[in-house]
Structures are given as structure tokens and as C-alpha cells.
Amino acid sequence: MDYLIYGIIAYLLGSIPTAVWVGKIKFNLDIREHGSKNAGATNTFRVLGKKAGRFVLIVDVLKGVLAVMIPFFINNYDWSNDHLIHLKIISGVFVVLGHIFPLYARFKGGKGVATSLGVILGVHPPAAIICIVLFLIVFILFNYVSLGAIVASVAFPLLVEFAFSNENLSLKIFSIVLSSAVVILHHQNIKRLIKGNENKMNLFKK
């Protein structure tokens, strides 16, 4: 029963369509009708500017962190307790699903990258920090947000398996599923990267 309860809470939390609401409230437009038509932080940066983009990014990451930490705050489990890990994984899956298919925005949301980052920050902080560093390195070197996200997502299960030698099978499976989902949702970006016409974004350009 607790899996169901935390799953529902996580889905409703993930369903908060940050980019959509910011676009409509502050700019009187639907972000899903502009740019890449994706309701995520990257498209918000491009269409609405860095201030709005930063806000959306932070909130979407926090959604993931909060969703997987709620079971930890409510239950008096040790951090490495298997049941807690399972609850966090369930919450992580549903908060990302909520972001991709938001209840409050006609089930049309973002790709879940920022929220997935929040999830792995809550589930496995050391691996998450390395993934963030990898993302930034790739992004700064090549100016492709999508490429950075793909590299970081592929690195996550590899880090869990080889760098940290985690013995929890559920966590290993979760890391593979989450990584695969991010890559699959970026299939159009991958096609554009191969063709050389993917949109670039300069982190330091005003």
C-alpha cells in the first residue's frame, strides 16, 4: 500500500508543469507551441530567457529530489535500507512520469531530464554529482544540451554498477530504465545530432 501512496504523491508532484505555468502566467503563451514545443527547462531558456529558464530548471529538479526524499523524511529508515530504496525508486519513476505526462497540463509535458536529475540526486547523490559534471563538460565543449543529457544519463547506470558497486538489484534496474527512457525521449535530438542540425546553446552567451 505504501508503494501506491508514494507513487501517487510523486506523480501529482511531477505533474506540476512548471514551464507551462511560467509561460502562461508571466508571458501569456504556451511554451508547448514555441521553439522545440517541449515543456522543459531547455526550451524555456530558448523561448522565455535565462531568468525563466533557471526558475523552471530549479523547480523541476526539486520536484525529483522532493519526491524521492518524502519516504525518507516520513519513515525512520536507514539511508541504505532496501525498502527505503524501493520506495524511492517507485517515487522516482512516478515523478518522472508525472513530468512527462502531467495531469494538470493535458498529459503533455517535458522529457524529464531535470526531474530525473533530481531523482538521482535523492537516490544516489555521488553518482548524480558525477553526472552533473559530465553534463557540464559536454555542454560547455559542444554547446549541445541534448548531448550532455544523453551522455550523463548513459553514465548513470555505469556509475552505479562499476564505480560504486551497488548490490541492490532494484537500483541497478532502475538506473538502466531511467537512462534508457532519457535516451529514447531524445531520439529526435539524436537524429539531428547525427545530421548536424541540432540546436546549440551557449552557456556563457548573453
Wavefront OBJ file of the C-alpha trace (Angstrom):
o trace
v 0.000 0.000 0.000
v 2.815 2.436 0.792
v 4.209 1.935 -2.724
v 0.870 3.065 -4.160
v 0.584 6.045 -1.823
v 4.089 7.338 -2.503
v 3.679 6.637 -6.211
v 0.528 8.779 -6.372
v 2.123 11.582 -4.362
v 5.173 11.532 -6.656
v 3.056 11.537 -9.818
v 0.992 14.514 -8.641
v 4.178 16.347 -7.680
v 5.797 15.576 -11.017
v 2.671 16.749 -12.817
v 3.329 20.358 -11.799
v 4.004 21.773 -15.306
v 6.496 24.449 -14.319
v 7.396 25.575 -17.848
v 3.757 25.663 -18.960
v 2.600 27.699 -15.970
v 5.523 30.133 -16.142
v 4.864 30.667 -19.843
v 1.161 31.294 -19.383
v 1.337 33.382 -16.205
v 4.369 35.551 -16.995
v 4.415 35.636 -20.808
v 0.844 34.767 -21.837
v 1.977 31.941 -24.108
v 2.055 28.152 -24.117
v 5.677 27.011 -24.230
v 4.498 23.845 -25.993
v 3.606 25.911 -29.069
v 7.025 27.545 -29.431
v 10.628 26.537 -30.029
v 11.048 22.777 -29.758
v 7.496 22.618 -28.326
v 8.887 20.812 -25.288
v 7.681 21.856 -21.821
v 11.090 21.673 -20.210
v 13.879 23.884 -18.942
v 15.918 23.885 -22.169
v 13.070 25.150 -24.325
v 12.200 27.675 -21.618
v 15.753 29.044 -21.772
v 15.473 29.398 -25.538
v 11.979 30.868 -25.735
v 11.481 32.765 -22.475
v 15.051 33.642 -21.480
v 17.586 32.682 -18.838
v 15.697 34.003 -15.811
v 12.601 31.931 -16.592
v 14.774 29.008 -17.664
v 16.699 28.962 -14.398
v 13.479 29.042 -12.386
v 11.971 26.149 -14.357
v 15.191 24.151 -14.106
v 15.437 24.570 -10.331
v 11.783 23.722 -9.690
v 11.851 20.677 -11.993
v 14.982 19.349 -10.276
v 13.437 19.964 -6.853
v 10.342 18.003 -7.885
v 12.520 14.935 -8.387
v 14.513 15.434 -5.186
v 11.415 16.018 -3.047
v 9.502 13.070 -4.488
v 12.196 10.522 -3.620
v 13.042 12.106 -0.267
v 9.472 12.112 1.080
v 9.668 8.395 2.039
v 12.974 9.082 3.807
v 11.528 12.009 5.779
v 8.343 10.191 6.777
v 9.831 6.781 7.607
v 12.608 6.254 10.111
v 14.715 4.103 7.776
v 18.459 3.934 7.458
v 19.649 5.529 4.178
v 20.778 2.162 2.793
v 17.641 0.269 3.852
v 16.399 -1.824 0.906
v 12.727 -0.985 1.495
v 13.535 2.726 1.539
v 15.496 2.348 -1.709
v 12.497 0.593 -3.272
v 10.130 3.350 -2.110
v 12.464 5.989 -3.523
v 12.699 4.142 -6.827
v 8.910 3.878 -7.131
v 8.599 7.567 -6.295
v 11.325 8.385 -8.808
v 9.580 6.516 -11.600
v 6.249 8.193 -10.952
v 7.573 11.728 -10.522
v 9.292 11.461 -13.919
v 6.116 10.019 -15.449
v 4.230 12.946 -13.951
v 6.642 15.399 -15.560
v 6.384 13.716 -18.973
v 2.603 13.156 -18.777
v 1.376 15.920 -16.410
v -2.153 15.578 -15.092
v -2.517 19.364 -14.885
v -1.417 20.077 -18.469
v -3.342 17.646 -20.669
v -0.616 14.967 -20.244
v 1.806 16.868 -22.491
v 4.963 17.744 -20.597
v 8.728 17.702 -20.912
v 11.332 14.994 -21.439
v 12.042 14.560 -17.754
v 15.771 15.319 -17.777
v 15.794 17.913 -14.979
v 13.379 15.884 -12.866
v 15.436 12.737 -13.480
v 18.476 14.631 -12.237
v 16.553 15.474 -9.076
v 15.632 11.815 -8.692
v 19.196 10.543 -8.897
v 20.305 13.318 -6.525
v 17.887 11.875 -3.997
v 18.560 8.218 -4.777
v 22.329 8.228 -5.347
v 23.975 11.642 -4.685
v 27.595 10.642 -5.569
v 26.584 9.293 -8.990
v 24.375 12.339 -9.554
v 27.246 14.752 -8.894
v 29.469 12.950 -11.412
v 26.617 13.006 -13.961
v 26.222 16.759 -13.469
v 29.950 17.284 -14.054
v 29.824 15.136 -17.212
v 26.811 17.055 -18.487
v 28.525 20.403 -17.942
v 31.752 19.265 -19.613
v 29.928 18.013 -22.717
v 27.616 21.035 -22.811
v 30.464 23.559 -22.486
v 32.635 21.784 -25.062
v 29.965 21.185 -27.713
v 27.090 23.581 -26.804
v 24.512 20.790 -27.112
v 22.191 20.400 -24.124
v 20.765 17.187 -25.561
v 24.199 15.595 -25.993
v 25.123 16.469 -22.422
v 21.868 14.970 -21.144
v 22.359 11.772 -23.152
v 25.969 11.309 -22.003
v 25.045 11.934 -18.366
v 22.072 9.570 -18.497
v 24.122 6.764 -20.061
v 26.816 7.288 -17.428
v 24.376 6.861 -14.516
v 23.859 3.066 -14.670
v 27.551 2.570 -15.449
v 28.497 4.535 -12.346
v 26.016 2.635 -10.184
v 27.347 -0.713 -11.415
v 31.083 -0.148 -11.726
v 32.148 2.981 -9.830
v 30.110 2.369 -6.684
v 29.469 -1.392 -6.947
v 25.947 -1.106 -5.593
v 24.485 -4.501 -4.694
v 20.817 -3.515 -4.765
v 19.363 -5.149 -7.898
v 16.335 -2.833 -7.975
v 18.594 0.213 -8.057
v 20.627 -1.283 -10.908
v 17.472 -1.999 -12.925
v 16.074 1.446 -12.132
v 19.262 3.164 -13.301
v 19.116 1.287 -16.615
v 15.406 2.020 -17.134
v 15.800 5.709 -16.294
v 18.812 6.042 -18.569
v 17.027 4.259 -21.410
v 13.941 6.456 -21.023
v 16.003 9.654 -21.315
v 17.788 8.362 -24.422
v 14.528 7.216 -26.053
v 12.848 10.569 -25.364
v 15.802 12.248 -27.100
v 15.536 10.135 -30.264
v 14.711 13.166 -32.397
v 17.660 15.046 -30.906
v 19.918 12.095 -31.695
v 18.781 12.187 -35.328
v 19.515 15.920 -35.508
v 22.916 15.428 -33.863
v 23.824 12.825 -36.478
v 22.667 15.140 -39.281
v 24.484 18.089 -37.724
v 21.437 20.343 -37.375
v 20.724 20.074 -33.653
v 20.076 23.388 -31.876
v 23.042 24.772 -29.979
v 23.029 26.829 -26.792
v 25.991 28.779 -25.444
v 26.097 28.660 -21.660
v 28.084 31.901 -21.393
v 26.458 33.932 -24.172
v 24.071 36.646 -23.030
l 1 2 3 4 5 6 7 8 9 10 11 12 13 14 15 16 17 18 19 20 21 22 23 24 25 26 27 28 29 30 31 32 33 34 35 36 37 38 39 40 41 42 43 44 45 46 47 48 49 50 51 52 53 54 55 56 57 58 59 60 61 62 63 64 65 66 67 68 69 70 71 72 73 74 75 76 77 78 79 80 81 82 83 84 85 86 87 88 89 90 91 92 93 94 95 96 97 98 99 100 101 102 103 104 105 106 107 108 109 110 111 112 113 114 115 116 117 118 119 120 121 122 123 124 125 126 127 128 129 130 131 132 133 134 135 136 137 138 139 140 141 142 143 144 145 146 147 148 149 150 151 152 153 154 155 156 157 158 159 160 161 162 163 164 165 166 167 168 169 170 171 172 173 174 175 176 177 178 179 180 181 182 183 184 185 186 187 188 189 190 191 192 193 194 195 196 197 198 199 200 201 202 203 204 205 206
